């Protein structure tokens, strides 16, 4: 969503809470459909550009064709 200044901001569709170990609550925001579409479009535009900058052994942040299992295999080598 765009605010009055023309900046993009996330509009939450809903929210839920989950108890933390210390007794406080953690708030989870659930993005609405329009924001999910914008987020996916941004990912599809930026991922090919940034992917080439990452080290080939880097497995974080849900990189394509990489997983926890890939990271474990890499460490065991």
DSSP file (Angstrom, degrees, kcal/mol; ACC not computed):
  #  RESIDUE AA STRUCTURE BP1 BP2  ACC     N-H-->O    O-->H-N    N-H-->O    O-->H-N    TCO  KAPPA ALPHA  PHI   PSI    X-CA   Y-CA   Z-CA
    1    1 A X              0   0    0      0, 0.0     8,-3.0     0, 0.0     2,-0.4   0.000 360.0 360.0 360.0 148.8    0.0    0.0    0.0
    2    2 A X  B     -A    8   0A   0      6,-0.2     6,-0.2     2,-0.0     2,-0.1  -0.850 360.0-147.2-102.0 136.4    1.2    3.5   -0.6
    3    3 A X    >   -     0   0    0      4,-2.4     3,-2.0    -2,-0.4    -1,-0.0  -0.288  41.5 -84.5 -89.4-175.8    0.9    6.2    2.1
    4    4 A X  T 3  S+     0   0    0      1,-0.3    -1,-0.1     2,-0.1    -2,-0.0   0.715 129.6  55.8 -65.2 -20.1    0.3    9.9    1.5
    5    5 A X  T 3  S-     0   0    0      2,-0.1    -1,-0.3     0, 0.0     3,-0.1   0.449 119.3-109.0 -88.8  -1.2    4.0   10.5    0.9
    6    6 A X  S <  S+     0   0    0     -3,-2.0     2,-0.3     1,-0.3    -2,-0.1   0.599  73.6 138.7  84.3  11.3    4.0    7.8   -1.9
    7    7 A X        -     0   0    0      1,-0.0    -4,-2.4     0, 0.0     2,-0.3  -0.685  55.4-117.3 -92.1 144.5    6.1    5.3    0.2
    8    8 A X  B     +A    2   0A   0     -2,-0.3     2,-0.3    -6,-0.2    -6,-0.2  -0.620  39.1 170.8 -79.4 133.1    5.2    1.7    0.2
    9    9 A X        -     0   0    0     -8,-3.0     2,-0.4    -2,-0.3     0, 0.0  -0.973  35.6-105.0-139.6 156.2    4.2    0.2    3.5
   10   10 A X        -     0   0    0     -2,-0.3     2,-0.6    21,-0.0    21,-0.0  -0.670  25.0-155.5 -84.6 129.0    2.7   -3.2    4.5
   11   11 A X        -     0   0    0     -2,-0.4    21,-1.4    21,-0.1     2,-0.3  -0.921  19.6-133.0-102.4 121.3   -1.0   -3.3    5.4
   12   12 A X  E     -B   31   0B   0     -2,-0.6    19,-0.2    19,-0.2     3,-0.1  -0.535  14.8-163.3 -79.4 136.2   -1.7   -6.2    7.7
   13   13 A X  E    S-     0   0B   0     17,-3.0     2,-0.3     1,-0.3    18,-0.2   0.823  73.3 -29.4 -80.2 -35.7   -4.7   -8.4    6.9
   14   14 A X  E     -B   30   0B   0     16,-1.5    16,-3.1     2,-0.0     2,-0.3  -0.954  56.8-137.8-166.2 179.2   -4.7   -9.8   10.4
   15   15 A X  E     -B   29   0B   0     -2,-0.3     2,-0.3    14,-0.2    14,-0.2  -0.989  11.0-173.4-150.2 153.6   -2.6  -10.6   13.5
   16   16 A X  E     -B   28   0B   0     12,-2.2    12,-3.4    -2,-0.3     2,-0.3  -0.948  15.5-134.5-142.9 165.0   -2.2  -13.3   16.0
   17   17 A X  E     -B   27   0B   0     -2,-0.3     2,-0.3    10,-0.2    10,-0.2  -0.861  10.6-167.8-122.5 156.5   -0.2  -13.8   19.2
   18   18 A X  E     -B   26   0B   0      8,-1.9     8,-3.2    -2,-0.3     2,-0.1  -0.995  30.0-111.3-140.9 136.3    1.9  -16.7   20.6
   19   19 A X  E     -B   25   0B   0     -2,-0.3     6,-0.2     6,-0.2     2,-0.2  -0.440  29.0-144.5 -70.8 140.5    3.2  -17.0   24.1
   20   20 A X    >   -     0   0    0      4,-3.3     3,-1.8    -2,-0.1    -1,-0.0  -0.558  28.7-103.2 -96.0 167.1    6.9  -16.7   24.6
   21   21 A X  T 3  S+     0   0    0      1,-0.3    -1,-0.1    -2,-0.2    -2,-0.0   0.801 120.5  57.2 -61.0 -30.6    8.9  -18.6   27.2
   22   22 A X  T 3  S-     0   0    0      2,-0.1    -1,-0.3     1,-0.1     3,-0.1   0.404 121.5-104.6 -85.2   4.9    9.2  -15.6   29.5
   23   23 A X  S <  S+     0   0    0     -3,-1.8    -2,-0.1     1,-0.3     2,-0.1   0.253  84.9 115.3  95.3 -13.4    5.4  -15.2   29.6
   24   24 A X        -     0   0    0     -5,-0.1    -4,-3.3     1,-0.1     2,-0.4  -0.343  66.6-109.2 -82.3 171.6    5.0  -12.3   27.3
   25   25 A X  E     -B   19   0B   0     -6,-0.2     2,-0.5    -3,-0.1    -6,-0.2  -0.823  16.6-144.7-106.0 142.5    3.2  -12.5   24.0
   26   26 A X  E     -B   18   0B   0     -8,-3.2    -8,-1.9    -2,-0.4     2,-0.5  -0.907  17.3-142.2-102.4 129.6    4.8  -12.4   20.5
   27   27 A X  E     -B   17   0B   0     -2,-0.5     2,-0.5   -10,-0.2   -10,-0.2  -0.804  11.9-163.4 -95.7 128.8    2.7  -10.6   17.9
   28   28 A X  E     -B   16   0B   0    -12,-3.4   -12,-2.2    -2,-0.5     2,-0.4  -0.954   7.8-149.8-111.0 125.8    2.7  -12.0   14.3
   29   29 A X  E     -B   15   0B   0     -2,-0.5     2,-0.6   -14,-0.2   -14,-0.2  -0.788   5.0-150.3 -93.8 138.4    1.4   -9.8   11.5
   30   30 A X  E     -B   14   0B   0    -16,-3.1   -17,-3.0    -2,-0.4   -16,-1.5  -0.934  17.2-133.9-110.2 114.9   -0.3  -11.5    8.5
   31   31 A X  E     -B   12   0B   0     -2,-0.6   -19,-0.2   -19,-0.2     2,-0.1  -0.327  20.6-117.5 -69.1 149.4    0.2   -9.6    5.3
   32   32 A X     >  -     0   0    0    -21,-1.4     4,-2.1     1,-0.1     5,-0.2  -0.292  32.6 -97.4 -79.3 172.0   -2.8   -9.1    3.0
   33   33 A X  H  > S+     0   0    0      1,-0.2     4,-2.3     2,-0.2     5,-0.2   0.883 121.8  53.4 -60.3 -43.1   -3.0  -10.5   -0.5
   34   34 A X  H  > S+     0   0    0      1,-0.2     4,-2.2     2,-0.2    -1,-0.2   0.914 110.2  48.1 -60.5 -42.8   -1.9   -7.3   -2.3
   35   35 A X  H  > S+     0   0    0    -24,-0.2     4,-2.9     1,-0.2    -1,-0.2   0.877 109.2  53.4 -66.5 -36.8    1.2   -7.1   -0.1
   36   36 A X  H  X S+     0   0    0     -4,-2.1     4,-2.4     2,-0.2    -1,-0.2   0.905 109.2  49.0 -63.5 -40.1    2.0  -10.7   -0.7
   37   37 A X  H  X S+     0   0    0     -4,-2.3     4,-2.4     2,-0.2    -2,-0.2   0.925 112.9  47.1 -64.4 -44.4    1.8  -10.1   -4.5
   38   38 A X  H  X S+     0   0    0     -4,-2.2     4,-2.4     2,-0.2    -2,-0.2   0.920 112.4  50.1 -63.2 -44.3    4.1   -7.0   -4.2
   39   39 A X  H  X S+     0   0    0     -4,-2.9     4,-2.3     1,-0.2    -2,-0.2   0.913 112.0  47.4 -61.2 -43.4    6.6   -8.9   -2.0
   40   40 A X  H  X S+     0   0    0     -4,-2.4     4,-2.6     2,-0.2    -1,-0.2   0.906 111.5  50.6 -65.8 -41.6    6.7  -11.8   -4.5
   41   41 A X  H  X S+     0   0    0     -4,-2.4     4,-1.7     2,-0.2    -2,-0.2   0.901 111.0  48.9 -63.2 -40.6    7.2   -9.5   -7.4
   42   42 A X  H  X S+     0   0    0     -4,-2.4     4,-2.6     2,-0.2     5,-0.3   0.910 111.4  49.9 -65.0 -41.7   10.0   -7.7   -5.6
   43   43 A X  H  X S+     0   0    0     -4,-2.3     4,-2.9     1,-0.2     5,-0.2   0.933 110.1  50.0 -60.6 -46.3   11.6  -11.0   -4.8
   44   44 A X  H  < S+     0   0    0     -4,-2.6     4,-0.5     1,-0.2    -1,-0.2   0.817 115.0  44.7 -64.6 -30.0   11.4  -12.2   -8.4
   45   45 A X  H  < S+     0   0    0     -4,-1.7     4,-0.4    -5,-0.2    -1,-0.2   0.878 122.4  34.1 -79.6 -39.5   12.9   -8.9   -9.6
   46   46 A X  H  X S+     0   0    0     -4,-2.6     4,-2.5    -5,-0.1     3,-0.5   0.801 101.4  73.2 -89.7 -30.7   15.8   -8.7   -7.1
   47   47 A X  H  X S+     0   0    0     -4,-2.9     4,-2.8    -5,-0.3     5,-0.2   0.898  95.9  49.5 -57.1 -47.3   16.7  -12.3   -6.5
   48   48 A X  H  > S+     0   0    0     -4,-0.5     4,-0.7    -5,-0.2    -1,-0.2   0.856 113.9  47.9 -61.8 -31.6   18.5  -12.9   -9.9
   49   49 A X  H  4 S+     0   0    0     -3,-0.5     3,-0.3    -4,-0.4     4,-0.2   0.942 119.8  35.6 -71.6 -48.4   20.5   -9.7   -9.4
   50   50 A X  H >X S+     0   0    0     -4,-2.5     3,-1.7     1,-0.2     4,-0.8   0.767 101.1  75.2 -79.8 -26.5   21.6  -10.5   -5.8
   51   51 A X  H >< S+     0   0    0     -4,-2.8     3,-0.9    -5,-0.3    -1,-0.2   0.867  91.6  56.6 -56.4 -38.2   22.0  -14.3   -6.1
   52   52 A X  T 3< S+     0   0    0     -4,-0.7    -1,-0.3    -3,-0.3    -2,-0.2   0.705 101.5  58.5 -68.4 -18.6   25.2  -13.9   -8.0
   53   53 A X  T <4 S+     0   0    0     -3,-1.7    -1,-0.2    -4,-0.2    -2,-0.2   0.696  87.8  91.5 -82.8 -19.7   26.7  -11.8   -5.1
   54   54 A X  S << S-     0   0    0     -3,-0.9     2,-0.1    -4,-0.8     0, 0.0  -0.469  87.5-105.3 -78.5 147.2   26.3  -14.6   -2.5
   55   55 A X    >   -     0   0    0     -2,-0.1     3,-1.9     1,-0.1    -1,-0.1  -0.448  29.1-122.4 -65.0 142.1   29.0  -17.1   -1.8
   56   56 A X  T 3  S+     0   0    0      1,-0.3    -1,-0.1    -2,-0.1    -2,-0.1   0.726 111.8  54.3 -64.8 -20.0   28.1  -20.5   -3.4
   57   57 A X  T 3  S+     0   0    0     17,-0.0     2,-0.3     2,-0.0    -1,-0.3   0.515  81.8 110.9 -89.3  -4.8   28.4  -22.2    0.0
   58   58 A X    <   +     0   0    0     -3,-1.9    -4,-0.0     1,-0.1    13,-0.0  -0.548  37.1 172.1 -72.7 128.4   25.9  -19.7    1.6
   59   59 A X        +     0   0    0     -2,-0.3     3,-0.4     7,-0.1     4,-0.3   0.310  36.7 112.2-119.0   6.6   22.6  -21.5    2.5
   60   60 A X        +     0   0    0      1,-0.2     3,-0.5     2,-0.1     6,-0.0  -0.258  59.9  32.1 -83.1 167.8   20.7  -18.9    4.4
   61   61 A X  S    S-     0   0    0      1,-0.2    -1,-0.2     2,-0.1     0, 0.0   0.819 120.8 -69.5  60.8  38.8   17.6  -16.9    3.7
   62   62 A X  S    S-     0   0    0     -3,-0.4    -1,-0.2     1,-0.1    -2,-0.1   0.885  70.7-171.7  53.2  49.1   15.8  -19.5    1.6
   63   63 A X    >   -     0   0    0     -3,-0.5     3,-1.6    -4,-0.3    -1,-0.1  -0.390  34.9 -87.5 -69.2 150.6   18.1  -19.4   -1.4
   64   64 A X  T 3  S+     0   0    0      1,-0.3    -1,-0.1    -2,-0.1     3,-0.1  -0.324 110.0   5.1 -61.0 138.3   17.0  -21.3   -4.4
   65   65 A X  T 3  S+     0   0    0      1,-0.2     2,-0.4    -3,-0.1    -1,-0.3   0.708 110.5 105.9  60.9  23.7   18.1  -25.0   -4.5
   66   66 A X    <   +     0   0    0     -3,-1.6     2,-0.3    -7,-0.1    -1,-0.2  -0.982  39.0 156.4-132.1 146.3   19.6  -24.7   -1.0
   67   67 A X     >  -     0   0    0     -2,-0.4     4,-2.0    -3,-0.1     5,-0.1  -0.874  58.4 -84.0-151.5-179.3   18.2  -26.0    2.3
   68   68 A X  H  > S+     0   0    0     -2,-0.3     4,-2.4     1,-0.2     5,-0.2   0.900 128.1  53.8 -59.4 -41.2   19.2  -27.1    5.8
   69   69 A X  H  > S+     0   0    0      1,-0.2     4,-2.3     2,-0.2    -1,-0.2   0.878 106.2  51.5 -64.1 -37.8   20.1  -30.5    4.3
   70   70 A X  H  > S+     0   0    0      2,-0.2     4,-2.1     1,-0.2    -1,-0.2   0.907 109.7  50.3 -63.8 -41.9   22.4  -28.8    1.8
   71   71 A X  H  X S+     0   0    0     -4,-2.0     4,-2.3     2,-0.2    -2,-0.2   0.909 109.8  50.0 -63.2 -42.8   24.1  -26.8    4.6
   72   72 A X  H  X S+     0   0    0     -4,-2.4     4,-2.2     1,-0.2    -2,-0.2   0.923 110.9  49.1 -63.3 -44.3   24.7  -30.0    6.6
   73   73 A X  H  X S+     0   0    0     -4,-2.3     4,-1.0     1,-0.2    -1,-0.2   0.895 110.8  51.3 -61.4 -39.5   26.2  -31.8    3.6
   74   74 A X  H  < S+     0   0    0     -4,-2.1     3,-0.4     1,-0.2    -2,-0.2   0.903 110.9  47.4 -64.5 -41.9   28.5  -28.8    3.0
   75   75 A X  H  < S+     0   0    0     -4,-2.3    -1,-0.2     1,-0.2    -2,-0.2   0.869 107.6  56.1 -68.2 -37.1   29.7  -28.8    6.6
   76   76 A X  H  <        0   0    0     -4,-2.2    -1,-0.2     1,-0.3    -2,-0.2   0.727 360.0 360.0 -69.4 -21.4   30.3  -32.5    6.7
   77   77 A X     <        0   0    0     -4,-1.0    -1,-0.3    -3,-0.4    -2,-0.2   0.508 360.0 360.0 -69.8 360.0   32.7  -32.3    3.6
